[in-house]
Amino acid sequence: MLSIGIVGLPNVGKSTLFNALTKKSVPAENYPFCTIDPSVGVVAVPDKRLYDLSEFSKTEKTIPAAIEFVDIAGLVEGASKGEGLGNKFLSNIREVDAILHMVRIFATSDETGTEQIHVYGNIDPLRDIKVINMELILADMDSVQNRITKLAKDVKRGDKDAKIENDICAKILTTLEDEKLANSVDLRDEERDVIKSLHLLTMKPVIYGLNKKTGGENLDETDIEMFKKITNEIESAGSQFVVLDAKTEFDLSEFDGEDREMMKDDIGHNDDGIDVLIQKSYTLLGLMTYFTTGVKETRAWTVKIGSTAPQSGAAIHTDFEHKFIRANIISFDELIEVGSFADARAVGKLRTEGKEYIVKDGDVIEFMV
């Protein structure tokens, strides 16, 4: 299961968000390859299609797609040199597949105005982003420089592969020295494969969580200019962002269904920030969902975008890839519109596909092995 590490300075809402996310966690036994750890939450991906399909099939059991969120130790300036919990921070972040960078854009912690102390004493989101990014950049610079040093002897004796890797490392190092993330370097897929073993922190995809004022309030007029600067900076770096209210999302996580909607109305909270965050994080990892359905179980399966039918079948069991014969496939929308598998087959909507078929998000599949 792919994972997203939540990073940020102290007191920006990381743990509050993580606690809200874990309220949406699902039983780990349904996902045999996930990590069992207090700092890891196996979180259901919100998808109305799954529950519509479950109702369609009158299913006994419904299992959503899921991803892992990891609550990573708070970072302080100097982490790349071992300050604070720096070494633990860097070690943990190397193990995740993407980064959720939490940034605080509120001055007070709640509607009473009680001050939530910021580690630097004032609110400056662009500074906070730079602090985190610089620590990751500095750590990556060490990794790349060490690799270049180790390659030097092989490059000198004319080793072709060493020369290729050295050139890629040099290009990345130049970018890092310009205080830019490694993921901004224009690399071909084969070049990325060459330096994959370096596990560069700034090569990971990033999504920013902009933690606004609690209580469901909108940004004040005076905050608008600051907000535009932040979002422009994020977008110019090719990253995504989600605006959310971590404290309110945590408070709302105690409620479901109509009770949750009533609470949202009562406090004037009109956002679905945490659901949008989960969905965007899922997409950030390059993932999509297909479904299997029947009376006993309806389930959302997670696969990489662009997966073939046999590769997608491996999500259920590795034998499904090796013993794949064919698959009966219909899109979710078509199945719901037609009304039954029998009718779908009668009107030619239920297709039989072979090994070359590229699975699409929302496909409903029956595998033949």
VOZA-624726 format. One record per residue (C-alpha): x, y, z; residue in three letters. Coordinates in steps of 0.001 Angstrom, whole numbers, padded with zeros to 6 digits, always signed. Example, Ala and Ser with C-alpha at 12.3 -4.5 7.8 and 13.67 -1.06 7.14 Angstrom:
BEGIN
+012300-004500+007800Ala
+013670-001060+007140Ser
# end
This chain:
BEGIN
+000000+000000+000000Met
+001360+003418-000958Leu
+001800+006026+001756Ser
+001836+009792+002246Ile
+003954+011367+004971Gly
+002537+014405+006787Ile
+005321+016930+007406Val
+005522+020459+008738Gly
+006831+022681+011503Leu
+005554+022207+015076Pro
+002071+023600+015844Asn
+000838+023810+012252Val
-001921+021188+012638Gly
-000118+018012+011556Lys
-001224+015834+014448Ser
-004725+017335+014493Thr
-005126+016438+010839Leu
-003669+012970+011368Phe
-006128+012341+014211Asn
-009002+013474+011977Ala
-007780+011151+009222Leu
-007519+008162+011549Thr
-011169+008655+012456Lys
-011765+007653+008822Lys
-009493+004629+009123Ser
-010621+001185+008032Val
-009891-002274+009469Pro
-006275-003131+008666Ala
-007068-006832+008226Glu
-008716-006004+004894Asn
-005349-004733+003625Tyr
-002747-007429+004361Pro
+000261-005424+003173Phe
-000349-002297+005246Cys
+001777-001208+008210Thr
+000516-001728+011774Ile
+001870+001290+013642Asp
+000316+004017+015841Pro
+001737+006722+013570Ser
+000181+005162+010451Val
-003478+005509+009508Gly
-005050+003286+006848Val
-007619+005723+005486Val
-010616+004998+003255Ala
-010735+006909-000034Val
-014145+008651-000271Pro
-015985+007300-003324Asp
-019768+007501-003637Lys
-019656+005049-006558Arg
-018633+002220-004217Leu
-021703+002612-002016Tyr
-024029+003061-004980Asp
-022615-000164-006401Leu
-022995-001894-003046Ser
-026657-000878-002975Glu
-027020-002027-006591Phe
-025769-005518-005670Ser
-027429-005653-002221Lys
-023991-006471-000878Thr
-023308-007925+002566Glu
-019845-006357+002874Lys
-018379-003163+001389Thr
-014634-002472+001334Ile
-013266+000884+000127Pro
-009947+001685-001481Ala
-007393+002944+001038Ala
-004073+004715+001378Ile
-001713+005159+004319Glu
-001047+008498+005982Phe
+002061+008653+008184Val
+002405+011184+011016Asp
+006069+012134+010709Ile
+007992+013765+013579Ala
+007887+017575+013564Gly
+010800+019256+011831Leu
+012907+022165+013023Val
+015508+024231+011239Glu
+018776+022290+011194Gly
+017123+018876+010800Ala
+019424+018058+007880Ser
+022326+018365+010359Lys
+020602+016243+013005Gly
+018954+019032+015031Glu
+015860+018068+017047Gly
+014376+014868+015667Leu
+015977+015587+012313Gly
+017496+012181+011702Asn
+014232+010424+012542Lys
+012318+012886+010360Phe
+014562+012316+007349Leu
+014571+008554+007826Ser
+010772+008381+008030Asn
+010200+010608+005044Ile
+012476+008496+002850Arg
+010081+005588+003372Glu
+006908+007310+002123Val
+005824+007658-001492Asp
+004618+011267-001370Ala
+004566+014247+000984Ile
+001658+016162+002498Leu
+003216+019440+003615His
+001031+021098+006265Met
+001251+024889+006400Val
-000498+027052+008976Arg
-002279+030159+007700Ile
-004213+031053+010866Phe
-003102+033130+013869Ala
-005330+031776+016622Thr
-006344+028271+017624Ser
-010100+028685+018149Asp
-013045+031061+018190Glu
-012119+032321+021675Thr
-008941+033830+020260Gly
-006651+031678+022397Thr
-003203+031996+020892Glu
-001616+028852+019477Gln
+002102+029609+019692Ile
+003990+029348+016416His
+007552+028042+016622Val
+008817+031305+015077Tyr
+006427+033560+017006Gly
+004472+034827+013998Asn
+002580+033570+010951Ile
+004546+033563+007694Asp
+003520+030590+005526Pro
+006041+031256+002743Leu
+008868+031284+005275Arg
+007586+028050+006823Asp
+007438+026349+003425Ile
+010989+027480+002688Lys
+012296+026189+006029Val
+010944+022687+005407Ile
+011999+022646+001765Asn
+015521+023850+002583Met
+016044+021029+005069Glu
+014958+018506+002442Leu
+017146+020202-000182Ile
+020202+020191+002106Leu
+019717+016511+002906Ala
+019428+015724-000824Asp
+022524+017772-001613Met
+024499+015569+000779Asp
+023110+012422-000869Ser
+023889+013621-004410Val
+027365+014927-003557Gln
+028246+011651-001846Asn
+027080+009737-004910Arg
+029123+011930-007264Ile
+032194+011308-005085Thr
+031675+007542-005250Lys
+031213+007652-009031Leu
+034375+009674-009672Ala
+036740+006717-010018Lys
+034462+004859-012468Asp
+033859+008038-014477Val
+037621+008613-014718Lys
+038219+005156-016165Arg
+035519+005734-018795Gly
+032630+003646-017421Asp
+029646+004604-019602Lys
+026913+003913-017009Asp
+028824+005837-014330Ala
+029153+008802-016698Lys
+025402+008806-017384Ile
+024558+008675-013668Glu
+027144+011337-012859Asn
+025648+013700-015452Asp
+022155+013206-014030Ile
+023430+013805-010491Cys
+025243+016961-011618Ala
+022038+018311-013187Lys
+020094+017621-009973Ile
+022817+019124-007783Leu
+022722+022372-009769Thr
+018964+022592-009199Thr
+019315+021894-005471Leu
+022032+024550-005174Glu
+019530+026983-006700Asp
+017245+026099-003735Glu
+014772+024275-005959Lys
+013309+020808-005412Leu
+014707+017874-007386Ala
+011234+017098-008754Asn
+011470+020325-010767Ser
+014307+018852-012883Val
+013153+017757-016340Asp
+014137+014075-016419Leu
+013144+011245-018734Arg
+011678+008111-017156Asp
+014890+006173-017754Glu
+016907+008940-016040Glu
+014596+008782-013035Arg
+015184+005020-012869Asp
+018951+005565-012801Val
+018853+007748-009675Ile
+015929+006006-007946Lys
+018305+004284-005505Ser
+019223+007685-004019Leu
+015680+007997-002564His
+015813+011778-002878Leu
+013379+013536-000563Leu
+012645+016407-002939Thr
+011972+014024-005832Met
+008759+012902-004141Lys
+005438+014413-005275Pro
+004092+017046-002874Val
+000641+018293-001945Ile
+000227+021227+000446Tyr
-002424+021329+003170Gly
-003211+024966+003955Leu
-004612+024932+007478Asn
-006979+027892+007812Lys
-008755+029376+010840Lys
-010791+026995+012951Thr
-014537+027219+013245Gly
-015196+027028+009519Gly
-014455+030730+008938Glu
-013239+032080+005635Asn
-009984+033998+005301Leu
-010174+037652+006362Asp
-009729+040281+003671Glu
-006295+041101+005042Thr
-005263+037473+004505Asp
-006270+037344+000833Ile
-003025+038815-000512Glu
-000948+036424+001609Met
-003086+033499+000466Phe
-002593+034417-003206Lys
+001177+034586-002730Lys
+001215+031132-001149Ile
-000937+029491-003802Thr
+000977+031173-006637Asn
+004238+029879-005171Glu
+002851+026359-004859Ile
+001372+026294-008351Glu
+004506+027752-009942Ser
+006415+024811-008425Ala
+003983+022428-010147Gly
+002400+021237-006889Ser
-001200+021055-005658Gln
-002850+022392-002513Phe
-005994+021826-000461Val
-007432+024404+001949Val
-008798+022754+005071Leu
-009610+023364+008703Asp
-007819+020609+010628Ala
-009376+021396+014027Lys
-012925+021514+012688Thr
-012340+018380+010601Glu
-011216+016624+013782Phe
-014312+017814+015669Asp
-016577+016698+012804Leu
-014888+013302+012601Ser
-016951+012226+015612Glu
-020125+012442+013498Phe
-021481+010600+010452Asp
-024267+011078+007923Gly
-027046+013513+008818Glu
-025493+014321+012203Asp
-022304+015439+010472Arg
-024224+017623+008008Glu
-026193+019209+010863Met
-022974+019974+012737Met
-021449+021512+009603Lys
-024494+023760+009205Asp
-024417+024762+012877Asp
-020808+025943+012739Ile
-020962+027325+009199Gly
-018445+024838+007835His
-019155+024401+004131Asn
-015953+022624+003101Asp
-015206+018971+002466Asp
-011502+019679+002864Gly
-010446+016371+004353Ile
-012288+014288+001726Asp
-010831+016431-001060Val
-007389+016007+000520Leu
-007697+012211+000588Ile
-008921+012075-003002Gln
-006180+014410-004261Lys
-003545+012474-002339Ser
-004754+009266-003967Tyr
-004450+010855-007413Thr
-001067+012373-006507Leu
+000236+008845-006013Leu
-000857+007987-009557Gly
-003627+005685-008350Leu
-007094+004862-009630Met
-009937+002554-008640Thr
-011777-000337-010230Tyr
-014587-002360-008634Phe
-015699-005911-008121Thr
-019244-006500-006934Thr
-021609-009250-005893Gly
-023987-010252-003119Val
-021190-011188-000701Lys
-018845-008265-001303Glu
-018436-005016-003209Thr
-014890-003735-003188Arg
-012817-000867-004565Ala
-009380-002020-005731Trp
-006390+000275-006017Thr
-004069+000109-009039Val
-001600+002392-010785Lys
-003050+004494-013595Ile
-002270+002763-016904Gly
-002381-000791-015526Ser
-003406-003618-017849Thr
-006198-006034-016936Ala
-003744-008762-015752Pro
-001755-006228-013703Gln
-004983-004964-012145Ser
-006031-008498-011319Gly
-002851-008876-009249Ala
-004382-006453-006731Ala
-006818-009255-005860Ile
-004280-012102-006038His
-000956-012552-007816Thr
-002394-015632-009577Asp
-004870-013348-011355Phe
-001994-011794-013291Glu
-000192-014998-014221His
-003288-017085-014941Lys
-005346-014327-016567Phe
-007523-015491-019464Ile
-009966-012635-020000Arg
-012162-010199-018099Ala
-015779-009087-018362Asn
-015816-005297-018012Ile
-018375-002499-017858Ile
-018030+001055-016589Ser
-019755+001972-013335Phe
-021895+004608-015069Asp
-023065+002189-017767Glu
-023908-000542-015256Leu
-025994+001765-013073Ile
-027726+003190-016148Glu
-028587-000231-017632Val
-029738-001652-014305Gly
-028342-005207-014265Ser
-025506-007347-015588Phe
-027997-009381-017620Ala
-029351-006275-019353Asp
-025823-004968-019860Ala
-024864-008195-021596Arg
-028046-008122-023715Ala
-027340-004615-025057Val
-023619-005240-025570Gly
-022388-002978-022767Lys
-020642-005819-020892Leu
-017440-006340-022874Arg
-014932-009177-022876Thr
-011373-007853-022840Glu
-007974-009551-023102Gly
-004464-009075-021722Lys
-003784-005798-023525Glu
-006781-003924-022117Tyr
-005870-000823-020072Ile
-008175-000613-017074Val
-010001+002693-016586Lys
-011013+004372-013368Asp
-014528+003204-012455Gly
-014460-000084-014396Asp
-016479-002913-012859Val
-014602-006138-013583Ile
-015138-009882-013399Glu
-011864-011742-013955Phe
-011627-015119-015667Met
-008566-017125-014577Val
# end
